[in-house]
Amino acid sequence: MTIQSQLPLDGLRVLDLGQIYNGAYAGFLLAQAGADVVKVEPPAGENLRNRPRAHGAWYPFVALNVGKRSVCLDLKAGDGRARFLELVAVADVVLENYAPGVMDRLGVGYEIMRAANPRLIYASSSGYGKISRYRDRPAMDLTVQAMVGVTSVTGYPDQPPVKAGVAVADFAAGAHMYGGIVSALLRRERTRKGGTVEVAMFDAAFPPLLSSLAVALGTTGETPERTGNRHGGRGEAPYNVYATSDGYAAIICVTDAQWRALADVIGGEQLAADARFRTRELRVENIDELDAVIGGWAALRRRDGVIEALLARGIPAAPVRDLREVVDDPDARAQGLLREIVDPTHGPIRVFGSAIRYDGEPPPDPAPAPALGAHTEEVLREWRP
C-alpha cells in the first residue's frame, strides 16, 4: 500500500489561495500527491466554504479540500500581508485563481513574492488570461463555456444551446494548473530558479472541443452545430444514446468490424450487408436511417440486456447510469475512487480521490477538510524561514 512518505510530492510546501473549483482542484491534486497544502483564506472564508446546506451544496468544499490545512489571513491588512509573506519565503508553490491584478492590488503580487523567495513557483489561473482582451471580464465556468463555444455545440439542433452538465472549464483549468506546477518544479530542479505558471480557463476548455473544432478548422465555411448525442464532428456512426424499454444505452462503433458485429446482433446478415451502412462514411451519410434501425431494436429490450448482448460481441456500449447508480457501484470503492472519511461537521461521508495512481495504488485516506483557520498558528510556527 502506498504510504505518505512514498508519494512524489512529499515535503513540498504549497500555499493554496484557490477559490471555488479551479484553483482548489489544483491544490487538491497536489495534496493527493503528498504535498503539504495550506489553504489561505480571508476572515470570512472562501466563497465555496459558505454555500448553504440544502441539496448538498456544502459538499464541494469538503471534497476539494480534504488533506489540506487552513490558515486564515486578511491580506487587505498589513499584518496579514506580512504573515503571508513569511510563509511565502519558505513555500515552494503559491497558487491562486483570482481575477488578473487582484494579487498586485493586495500588495502580494509576483514581484513582491519573488523578492521574498526567488525559488518560488507562482501559479495563477483566470478566465481568459492576463494578456487577453477579455481579461477584465468576470469569468465563471458558465460564462467561459459560453465564450469558448462549448454551450453552442451542446444540446439538440432544434433546441436552444445549453451548458455542459459538468464544470468543464473549471476542472480542465485546475488539471492544467497542476500539470504546469509539476513541470515548473521539474525545471526548478534543473535550473535552481523559480518562475510562473499561468492557465486560462478559456484555453483549457478549448481542447475538449476537438470533434467540433474539426468542423470549424477543418473546413472553409462550416460552423459546428448542436448534434445532441451524436458525434460532434459527424465523424462516427452509430454514435448515440438510444432509449430502451427501461432506460437508455450509449452505443458507438468506430470500426467496420464493430458495425458488422452490431448489425449481426440486431438484424443478422441482411443488415450487415445493407449497402447504406457498409462503410463509416456511408453510415454517417445515412445516420437517420441507421439510428432508426438501432433505436427500434433497443426500444423493445431492457437496458441491461442490450448492454450484455453488445459487450459479448466486443461492441462499445454502456448503460446511461444516474449518479446514484454510479456512487453506489462497489467498484468505485474497490478502485479507490470513493473513500469514506469522518468529517467533524458532517460525520461519515464519501470523498473522491485523484485519478492519478502512483505505484499502482490510490493515495491514503486524507484528513477531512479543515475548519477555517484551524492551522494558522501551527503553520506559522512550523514554516519558519
HELIX and SHEET records of a PDB file:
HELIX    1   1 GLN A    4  GLN A    6  5                                   3    
HELIX    2   2 ASN A   22  GLN A   32  1                                  11    
HELIX    3   3 ASN A   47  ASN A   50  5                                   4    
HELIX    4   4 ALA A   54  GLY A   56  5                                   3    
HELIX    5   5 TYR A   59  LEU A   64  1                                   6    
HELIX    6   6 GLY A   78  VAL A   88  1                                  11    
HELIX    7   7 VAL A  102  ARG A  105  1                                   4    
HELIX    8   8 TYR A  110  ALA A  116  1                                   7    
HELIX    9   9 ASP A  141  VAL A  148  1                                   8    
HELIX   10  10 THR A  151  VAL A  153  5                                   3    
HELIX   11  11 VAL A  168  THR A  191  1                                  24    
HELIX   12  12 MET A  201  ALA A  204  1                                   4    
HELIX   13  13 PRO A  207  LEU A  209  5                                   3    
HELIX   14  14 LEU A  210  GLY A  218  1                                   9    
HELIX   15  15 ASP A  256  ALA A  272  1                                  17    
HELIX   16  16 ALA A  275  PHE A  277  5                                   3    
HELIX   17  17 ARG A  280  GLU A  285  1                                   6    
HELIX   18  18 ILE A  287  ALA A  299  1                                  13    
HELIX   19  19 ARG A  303  LEU A  311  1                                   9    
HELIX   20  20 LEU A  323  VAL A  327  1                                   5    
HELIX   21  21 PRO A  330  ALA A  334  1                                   5    
HELIX   22  22 THR A  376  GLU A  382  1                                   7    
SHEET    1   A 6 ARG A  69  CYS A  72  0                                        
SHEET    2   A 6 ASP A  36  GLU A  41  1                                        
SHEET    3   A 6 ARG A  13  LEU A  17  1                                        
SHEET    4   A 6 VAL A  93  GLU A  96  1                                        
SHEET    5   A 6 ILE A 121  SER A 126  1                                        
SHEET    6   A 6 GLY A 195  ALA A 200  1                                        
SHEET    1   B 3 TYR A 239  ALA A 243  0                                        
SHEET    2   B 3 TYR A 248  ILE A 252 -1                                        
SHEET    3   B 3 ALA A 317  PRO A 319 -1                                        
SHEET    1   C 2 LEU A 338  ASP A 343  0                                        
SHEET    2   C 2 GLY A 347  PHE A 352 -1                                        
END                                                                             
